[in-house]
Amino acid sequence: MSSSPALPVLLDWVPERYELDEAFRAAFAASAGRRFLVSLIGLVLVLVGGALLRTPFLALVGFGGAAGLLAWRSFGWRLAARRAWRLPIARARRELVVAEDGVHVRTASGSTSHTVWADVRGIAERPHVLVLELGTRLFLAVPRRAFPSPEVVEFVRRTVAERASGPTR
């Protein structure tokens, strides 16, 4: 008879490149909406200004900026993931503890962080990873292979959803 999972949950893994790609894709999806809206408003103002001043240059800048924004939103995560993978810390072993007081992360290099539940914004699910949003622009990809069983995946997902301050996607 197996016992049901309980806090604290300890997970240990070495990241793989495809997991980092999925994490960046989820992170861009989570934060791109706010940036995209602000940028779009700025571009509309440039277009309107170009039309009112009858300056074709401003209109071209506006159209070029809009195309650039759409391309960055769609593909920018790939460039960011590629750059991040070059850093040794991106490939370092990680240890995650989901505890009563929050989320603790430790890397093989010895760096540690602790995020209290009030600062955890949510969790996003991807095919191979769960992405924890641990702050405004801080994300952690936890591969599903790091979990000892599907029951522990569900327990961590439920725990984060109940205690996080933001939405679960």
Helices and strands as residue ranges (DSSP letters): E 9-13, H 17-52, H 56-85, G 88-91, E 94-99, E 102-107, E 112-116, G 117-119, E 122-125, E 129-133, E 139-143, G 144-146, H 150-163
